[in-house]
C-alpha cells in the first residue's frame, strides 16, 4: 500500500504521536490497512482518529440526518398539508419524490441558492423556449412542467422549514448548514486534520479543506500521476489540476504528491469475452499467472456487482477471500419472494375467487421453509400438477395449504398494517430455521425494513394501499445491499471500484470494463436538464465520468499486471462496447497491450451418445420385463433405447407439469377418453342409426366425463386456445361417429365387440422354451360384416401401414422407428389370434387417425409376407433388447432440415 505507507511515514516524521492527528478519508475501507502499516512499523502509541468527510461535515452541521422511508413519509405529510394540485396520494408521490429529493440534495450541495435554482426551473420564458419543439399540442406538457415546478417552489421551502423545526436534515441540507459554520469551526478548532487521497470535492467540502489549510490546521495528501495530471486532455486529472491552483498551495505548502508511476513498465492484457458470466471463467487462468499464490497483493474489481456469485463459484481454489463490496439485495431469492408476495396481494385485489398457479409456485419455492412445510408444499404441487389446475380456488388452496406455517401471507390481507405484522412475525420464525448466513442476513434486512415502515407509519394518518406498500418495499430492495465481512489483510480482495480508493495492488483484474459500466455515461436519473446543471455548477455525467476516470487510472498506475476484461456480446442494456478508457490506454499510453479474444464455446458438454451396458442387474431387470411386454415398450425402444432403459428398466417417469395450453398428448387423451365413453354404452350391440344419432347429440356430456377422467377443471376449456382444442376434439368425435353412421346407412352391419380391451399373459416364444408375455389395451374391437376389426386410435398421421417382408429383410424390418405403427398392429393381430373367443374370425387391424378422422380405419396390409413373417421380425427386435452384448445406445434425433 504505497500511498498509505508514504502518508504514515510523513506523519510519523512530523510527530511520533499520531493521536494528535484526525485522518479524513473518502471511505472507511483504508483504516484497516493503515493499522497494519503502523503495526509493521512497530508503532506503539495511540491511534489517530479516523473520519470520513461526510462524518466531519455532519459533526459541523450538528443536525440529525434523515433519509429513505422516514424522509418520504414526513415529506408526504408536508406535501398534502399544502393542498397543492394535483393532490397526489402516497403511491403517486413516491413515483417522483425520491428522484426530486436527490436533485434537491444536488442543488443544496453545489449551488449558492436552492431557491434561485427552483425559481429558474419555473421561469416561464425559459420553458416556452424549451417546449417550442414539442409539437402543436405543446400546451399540455408545458403546463404540466410549469405546474410541477410551481408546486416545488412552494413545497421544497416548506419541507426545509418543517425539517429544521425537527432539527432534521437531508444530506443536501447538512451541507448547506455546515457551509455557514465552517469559518467559525476552522478558526476555533484545536485539532490537526489530514485529508488523504481525495479527488472531487463538493463546494462545502472544498471550503472546509481550504479554511482549515488557511488556519494551518490541515494538510492534504493527493495521489496524482504525471501521466494524467500534466495532460489537459486527460479527464482523470480534471479535479486535481483545479485543486493545485488553490492559493493555499504555495512555496511553503506544496501540492503533494504528483508521482510518475503510470509510465513504469506494466503488463496490460485486454480480454474480449463473449458473454457476461464467461468473464468469470477466465479468472482461474489469470490466477495461474500470479506467482504469489496467497494472492495477498491481488484485487479482482467487479464493475458489475451481479457477477459476484459467478466469480465466487470459480474461486473455490483460493484459500482466503475478502469481499469488500455489497451484494444487491434485489438479486437474492428471499427478496424475489417478497416482491412476489406483494404482487400476489395486488392480484387478489383484482380477482377474489382464485389464484393463478404461477403466482403461487415461485413463492413456495423461494421462501425458506421447515421440513413440515416442505411436505405440505410437495403434496400441494403434486395434486395441482396431477389435476392440471391453472386457477386454484380459494377453497382448494385452503384445503391443501392451510397447514403451511406462513399460510396467512398467501391470503388476501385485511389491511396493510396487519400484513406488515404478519411479515415481521414470519421473518422472526424464519431466523430459527436452518438457513445459510446470506439468507439470514437477507431476512434480517427485511425484518428491519418492515419494522421501520410500521413504526414510521404510526405518527402519520396516511392511507397505505398494498400497491403503495409494494412501492416502498421495492424502493428499499433496490437501494440496499448486503455487506460482507472478511479478513482484509490476507488473501485475494474482491471489490467494487469505489472500494479501491487509496489502495494499491500489484495485480489488478477488472471485469465488465464496458462503456456504460466504466464510466456509467449519461444514465443520471434527474429532473434537472444538463444545461441548467452546468449553469448552476452542479455535477453532470461529464463530472461523474472524470471521477470514474480518476479511480480507474489511479488503481492501475501502481499495478504491475493489469487484466481488463469486457463483455463483447450485446444484449439488453449492454452494447458489447469496450470502455473508452481501454481505447485511451491503447492509443495514448506508451504501454504495450496484449489482446486476447475469449470465445464462449457452445459445444455440448457430452458430444458422444449415451451408452448403457447390460450389466447383471440390468439383465435381471430385463428378465422381469419379459413377463409384461407391451407394443409401446418396443416402439419406445425403437425411438430411443435410452428412453426405454430409463422408463422400463429404471422405472423412472417424467414429472407432471401444468399445461396452460392442452398438450398433444392430452388432446389425444381427451378424444380417446370421450370415444371410450361414447362406445362403452354401445358395446355388445349391432349398431342402429338411432344409437349413433343419440350419441352425436350427447357428445358434450361425454367430453365433460373425459375432462373429469383427465382430472382437468372445466374452466380450463372455457377460453383461449383450450376452447379451440376442445372444439376441434368435438369435431373429430363427430367425424368418427358420422363415419360409422355412413357405414350403417350404406347397409353394413357394425357391432361393437369391446372397448379398451385389456389383454395379458399372451405368450410369445423366442428360442426353445424362452418366451415373453404380451400385455396391453386395444382401443376398439368391432365386427364389420363378419370381419373382426382391431382398431388403434392415433393422434398422429398414418405412416407405413403397407408391410413388405421377405427373407432378406425379415430380421431387420421392425428395427426402424418409421414402422412402429405397423409393428403395434402386428402384435395386436398376434394377440387376438391367440384369444379363444375370437378364433375362426377373419381379422383386420388398422389405425384410426384423429388427424384425418373422416377416413375411418386405415388397415394394415401385407404386400409381401404375412403375420408370421412379421412376428419373426418382432422376435428379432426383442432378442436385440435382451442381448447382453448390445448396449443401450442413445439415438440422437436430428431436427434439422
Residue pairs with C-beta under 8 A, 6 or more apart in sequence:
1 30
1 33
1 36
1 37
1 502
1 503
1 504
2 504
2 558
3 197
3 221
3 223
3 502
3 504
3 558
4 30
4 33
4 34
4 37
4 196
4 502
4 503
5 37
6 221
6 257
7 194
7 196
7 221
8 34
8 37
8 38
8 41
9 41
10 221
11 18
11 21
11 48
11 194
12 18
12 41
12 43
15 21
16 45
17 45
17 46
18 38
18 43
18 45
18 46
18 47
18 48
19 45
19 46
19 47
19 48
19 49
20 48
20 192
21 48
21 49
21 192
21 193
21 194
22 48
22 49
22 50
22 51
22 191
22 192
22 193
22 194
23 34
23 48
23 49
23 50
23 51
23 194
23 196
24 51
24 52
24 53
24 56
24 193
24 194
24 195
24 196
25 31
25 50
25 51
25 52
25 53
25 196
25 197
25 502
26 52
26 53
26 196
26 197
26 198
26 199
26 501
26 502
27 52
27 498
27 499
27 501
28 50
28 52
29 324
29 488
29 499
29 501
29 502
29 503
30 196
30 197
30 501
30 502
30 503
31 50
32 488
32 489
33 488
33 489
33 502
33 503
34 50
35 47
36 489
38 47
48 194
51 59
53 195
53 198
53 205
53 208
54 171
56 193
56 208
57 174
57 175
57 178
57 204
57 205
57 208
58 65
58 174
58 178
60 178
60 181
60 182
60 185
60 208
61 169
61 174
61 175
61 177
61 178
61 181
62 177
62 181
63 167
63 168
63 169
63 173
63 174
63 177
64 166
64 167
64 168
64 169
65 168
65 169
65 170
65 171
65 174
66 74
66 163
66 168
66 169
66 170
67 170
67 171
68 476
68 479
69 449
69 452
69 453
69 456
69 472
69 475
69 476
70 452
70 456
71 101
71 170
72 93
72 94
72 97
72 98
72 472
72 475
73 456
73 457
73 460
73 462
74 162
74 163
74 166
74 168
75 93
75 97
75 101
75 159
76 90
76 93
76 97
76 460
76 462
77 460
77 462
78 155
78 158
78 159
78 162
79 88
79 93
79 97
79 155
79 159
80 87
82 154
82 155
82 158
84 151
84 154
84 155
85 147
85 151
86 92
89 463
89 465
89 468
90 462
90 463
90 464
90 468
91 465
91 467
91 468
91 471
94 468
94 471
94 472
94 475
95 471
96 527
98 475
99 525
99 526
99 527
100 152
100 527
101 170
102 525
102 526
103 526
103 527
103 528
104 114
104 156
104 170
104 172
105 170
105 171
105 172
106 172
106 526
106 528
106 533
106 538
106 539
107 114
107 117
107 118
107 172
107 528
107 536
107 538
108 114
108 170
108 172
108 173
108 175
108 176
109 171
109 172
109 175
109 176
109 202
109 203
109 204
110 202
110 203
110 536
110 537
110 538
110 539
111 117
111 536
111 537
111 538
114 156
114 160
114 172
114 176
115 153
115 157
116 536
117 528
117 532
117 536
118 149
118 152
118 153
118 156
118 157
119 153
120 126
120 532
120 535
120 536
121 149
121 152
121 528
121 532
122 146
122 149
122 150
122 152
122 153
124 146
127 142
127 145
127 146
128 142
130 529
131 138
131 141
131 142
131 145
132 138
134 141
134 142
160 173
163 169
163 170
163 173
164 173
169 177
175 202
175 204
176 204
178 204
178 208
179 203
179 204
179 207
182 204
182 207
182 208
182 211
183 211
185 208
185 211
186 208
186 211
186 212
186 214
186 215
186 217
187 215
189 212
189 215
189 217
191 217
192 217
192 218
193 212
193 217
193 218
193 219
194 218
194 219
194 220
194 221
195 209
195 218
195 219
195 220
195 221
196 221
196 502
197 221
197 222
197 223
197 501
197 502
198 205
198 209
198 220
198 222
199 222
199 239
199 240
199 547
199 550
199 551
199 554
200 239
200 543
200 546
200 547
200 550
201 209
201 239
201 243
203 537
209 218
209 220
210 246
210 248
212 218
213 219
213 220
213 246
213 248
213 253
214 248
219 253
220 243
220 255
220 256
221 256
221 257
222 240
222 243
222 255
222 256
222 257
222 258
223 257
223 259
223 502
223 554
224 237
224 240
224 257
224 258
224 259
225 258
225 259
225 260
225 261
225 262
225 553
225 554
225 557
226 258
226 259
226 260
226 262
226 263
227 234
227 260
227 262
227 263
227 553
227 557
227 589
228 234
228 236
228 237
228 262
228 549
228 550
228 553
229 237
229 240
229 241
229 258
230 237
231 237
232 241
234 549
234 553
235 545
235 546
235 549
236 546
236 549
236 550
236 552
236 553
236 554
237 550
238 543
238 546
238 550
239 546
239 547
239 550
240 550
243 249
243 255
244 255
249 255
259 557
261 557
261 558
262 553
262 556
262 557
262 589
263 590
265 560
266 556
266 559
266 560
266 561
266 562
266 591
267 560
267 561
267 562
267 594
268 556
268 562
268 564
268 585
268 591
268 592
268 593
268 594
269 562
269 563
269 564
269 593
269 594
269 595
269 596
270 564
270 565
270 566
270 578
270 582
270 586
270 593
270 594
270 595
270 596
271 279
271 282
271 563
271 564
271 565
271 566
271 596
271 597
271 598
272 566
272 568
272 578
272 595
272 596
272 597
272 598
273 279
273 282
273 565
273 566
273 567
273 568
273 598
273 600
274 567
274 568
274 569
274 598
274 599
274 600
275 567
275 569
275 600
276 304
276 307
276 512
276 567
276 569
276 571
276 574
277 307
277 310
278 567
278 598
278 600
279 307
279 511
279 512
279 565
279 566
279 567
280 307
280 310
280 311
280 313
280 314
280 511
281 314
281 598
282 565
282 598
283 300
283 311
283 314
283 315
283 509
284 314
284 317
286 509
286 563
287 295
287 317
287 318
289 561
290 298
290 507
290 561
292 298
292 506
294 319
294 320
294 490
294 491
295 318
295 320
295 491
295 492
295 507
296 489
296 490
296 491
297 505
297 506
297 507
298 492
298 493
298 505
298 506
298 507
298 508
298 509
299 492
299 493
299 494
299 495
299 500
299 503
299 505
299 507
299 508
299 509
299 555
300 311
300 492
300 493
300 494
300 495
300 509
300 511
301 495
301 496
301 497
301 500
301 508
301 509
301 510
301 511
301 555
302 308
302 311
302 325
302 494
302 495
302 496
302 511
302 512
303 496
303 497
303 510
303 511
303 512
303 513
303 514
303 517
303 518
304 511
304 512
304 517
305 325
305 326
305 327
305 328
305 481
305 496
306 328
306 331
307 511
307 512
308 323
308 325
308 327
308 494
309 327
309 331
311 494
311 511
312 321
312 323
312 494
315 321
315 492
315 494
318 491
318 492
319 491
320 487
320 490
320 491
320 492
321 486
321 491
321 492
321 494
322 486
322 487
322 488
322 490
322 491
322 492
322 493
322 494
323 484
323 486
323 494
324 484
324 486
324 488
324 493
324 494
324 495
324 496
324 499
325 484
325 494
325 495
325 496
325 499
326 481
326 482
326 483
326 484
326 496
327 438
327 481
327 482
327 484
328 478
328 480
328 481
329 335
329 442
329 445
329 476
329 477
329 478
329 480
329 481
329 482
330 336
330 477
330 478
332 438
332 439
332 442
332 482
333 366
333 439
334 366
334 367
334 368
334 439
334 442
334 443
334 446
335 442
335 446
335 477
336 362
336 366
337 362
337 363
337 366
337 367
338 423
338 446
338 473
338 477
339 470
339 473
339 474
339 477
340 359
340 362
340 363
340 366
341 363
341 409
341 423
342 466
342 469
342 470
342 473
342 474
343 359
343 470
344 355
344 359
344 360
344 363
344 410
345 412
345 413
345 419
345 466
345 470
346 466
346 467
346 470
347 355
347 356
347 359
348 355
348 411
348 412
349 412
349 466
352 394
352 412
353 393
353 394
354 391
354 392
354 393
354 394
355 391
355 392
355 393
355 394
355 397
355 410
356 390
356 391
356 392
357 384
357 389
357 390
357 391
357 392
357 658
360 392
360 397
360 410
361 381
363 410
364 377
364 380
364 381
367 406
367 430
368 430
368 433
368 435
368 439
368 443
369 377
369 405
369 433
370 405
370 433
372 403
372 405
373 404
373 405
373 406
376 400
376 401
376 403
376 404
377 401
377 404
379 400
380 400
380 401
382 656
383 400
384 392
384 400
384 658
385 655
385 656
385 657
385 658
386 656
386 711
387 711
387 712
387 713
388 656
388 658
388 659
388 666
388 710
388 711
388 712
388 713
388 716
389 396
389 658
389 713
390 658
390 660
390 713
390 716
391 713
391 715
397 410
401 407
401 410
404 410
405 426
405 429
406 426
406 429
408 422
409 419
409 422
409 423
409 426
413 419
413 422
413 466
416 464
416 465
416 466
416 468
416 469
417 454
417 457
417 464
419 466
419 469
420 450
420 453
420 454
420 469
421 454
423 446
423 450
424 447
424 450
424 451
424 454
427 443
427 444
427 446
427 447
427 450
428 447
430 443
431 440
431 443
431 444
431 447
435 443
438 482
441 482
442 482
445 480
445 482
449 473
449 476
449 480
453 469
453 472
453 473
457 464
493 505
497 518
497 548
497 551
497 552
497 555
498 551
500 551
500 555
501 551
504 555
504 558
504 559
505 555
505 558
505 559
506 559
506 560
506 561
507 559
507 560
507 561
507 563
508 555
508 556
508 559
508 561
508 562
508 563
509 563
509 565
510 518
510 555
510 562
510 563
510 564
510 565
511 565
512 518
512 565
512 566
512 567
513 564
513 565
513 566
513 578
513 579
513 581
513 582
514 566
514 567
514 574
514 575
514 576
514 577
514 578
514 579
515 521
515 575
515 577
515 578
515 579
515 580
516 523
516 573
516 574
516 575
516 577
517 579
518 548
518 552
518 579
518 581
519 541
519 544
519 545
519 548
519 549
519 579
519 580
519 581
520 541
520 544
520 545
520 548
521 541
521 545
522 541
523 541
524 540
524 541
524 544
526 533
528 538
530 540
530 541
532 538
533 539
533 540
534 540
549 581
552 581
553 581
556 562
564 582
566 578
566 579
566 582
567 574
567 576
568 576
568 578
569 576
569 600
570 576
570 577
585 591
585 593
586 593
609 889
609 890
609 891
609 892
610 642
610 889
610 890
611 887
611 888
611 889
611 890
612 618
612 642
612 645
612 887
612 888
612 889
613 887
614 622
614 883
614 884
614 885
614 886
614 887
614 888
618 645
618 649
619 884
621 649
622 649
622 881
622 882
625 633
625 648
625 649
626 771
626 772
626 773
626 882
627 772
627 773
628 760
628 773
628 775
629 764
629 772
629 773
629 774
629 775
629 878
630 774
630 775
630 776
631 774
631 776
631 823
631 824
631 827
631 828
632 776
632 824
633 644
633 648
634 814
634 820
634 823
634 824
634 827
634 874
634 877
634 878
634 881
635 817
635 820
635 823
635 824
636 643
636 644
636 647
636 648
637 643
637 644
637 877
637 881
638 814
638 815
638 816
638 817
638 820
638 823
638 877
639 817
639 820
639 891
640 890
640 891
640 893
641 888
641 889
641 890
641 891
642 888
642 889
642 890
642 891
644 881
644 888
645 888
646 652
647 653
659 666
661 720
661 721
661 722
661 725
662 670
662 716
662 721
662 722
662 725
662 726
664 795
665 795
666 710
666 712
667 725
667 728
667 729
667 795
668 793
668 794
668 795
668 850
669 706
669 710
670 703
670 706
670 707
670 710
670 725
670 726
670 729
671 729
671 732
671 733
671 793
671 795
671 850
672 706
672 779
672 793
673 705
673 706
673 709
673 710
674 699
674 702
674 703
674 705
674 706
674 729
674 733
675 733
675 736
675 779
675 780
675 793
676 706
676 755
676 756
676 779
677 702
677 705
677 706
678 695
678 698
678 699
678 702
678 733
678 737
679 752
679 755
679 780
680 755
681 695
682 691
682 695
682 752
683 752
683 753
683 754
683 755
684 751
684 752
684 753
685 691
685 751
685 752
686 749
686 750
686 751
687 740
687 744
687 750
687 751
687 752
688 744
689 741
689 744
689 745
692 737
692 740
692 741
692 744
693 741
695 702
695 737
696 734
696 737
696 738
696 741
699 730
699 733
699 734
699 737
700 730
702 733
703 726
703 729
703 730
703 733
704 714
707 714
707 716
707 717
716 722
717 723
717 725
717 726
732 850
732 853
735 853
735 854
736 848
736 853
738 854
739 853
739 854
739 855
739 856
740 750
743 750
743 784
743 856
744 750
748 784
748 785
749 783
749 784
749 785
749 786
750 782
750 783
750 784
751 782
751 783
752 780
752 782
753 781
753 782
753 783
753 788
754 778
754 780
754 781
755 779
755 780
755 781
756 777
756 778
756 779
757 777
757 778
757 781
758 775
758 776
758 777
759 774
759 775
759 776
759 777
759 778
759 831
759 835
760 773
760 774
760 775
760 776
761 773
761 775
762 773
762 774
762 775
762 830
762 831
762 834
762 835
763 771
763 772
763 773
763 774
763 834
764 771
764 772
764 773
764 774
764 830
764 871
764 874
764 875
764 878
765 771
766 772
766 875
766 878
766 879
766 882
767 879
772 878
774 827
774 830
774 831
776 827
776 828
776 831
778 790
778 791
778 792
778 828
778 831
778 832
779 791
779 792
779 793
779 848
780 789
780 791
780 793
780 848
781 788
781 789
781 790
781 791
781 832
782 788
782 789
782 791
783 789
783 841
786 841
786 842
787 841
787 842
787 843
787 844
788 832
788 838
788 841
788 842
788 843
788 844
789 844
789 845
789 846
789 857
790 825
790 828
790 829
790 832
790 843
790 844
790 845
790 846
791 845
791 846
791 847
791 848
791 857
792 821
792 824
792 825
792 828
792 845
792 846
792 847
792 848
793 847
793 848
793 850
794 821
794 847
794 848
794 849
794 850
794 851
795 849
795 850
795 851
796 849
796 851
797 849
797 851
797 852
798 821
798 847
798 849
798 852
798 858
799 818
799 821
800 818
800 819
800 821
800 822
801 821
801 822
801 825
801 846
801 847
801 858
801 859
801 860
801 861
802 861
802 863
803 813
803 819
803 822
803 826
803 860
803 861
803 862
803 863
803 864
803 865
803 870
804 863
804 864
804 865
805 813
805 862
805 864
805 865
805 869
805 870
805 873
806 864
806 865
806 869
810 865
810 869
810 872
810 873
810 876
811 872
811 873
811 876
812 873
812 876
813 819
813 870
813 873
814 822
814 823
814 826
814 870
814 873
814 874
814 876
814 877
815 873
815 876
815 877
815 880
821 847
822 860
822 870
823 874
823 877
825 845
825 846
825 847
825 860
826 845
826 860
826 867
826 870
826 871
826 874
827 874
828 845
829 843
829 845
829 860
829 867
829 870
830 867
830 871
830 874
832 838
832 843
832 845
833 839
833 843
833 867
844 859
844 860
845 859
845 860
846 857
846 858
846 859
846 860
847 857
847 858
847 860
848 856
848 857
848 858
849 855
849 858
862 870
880 886
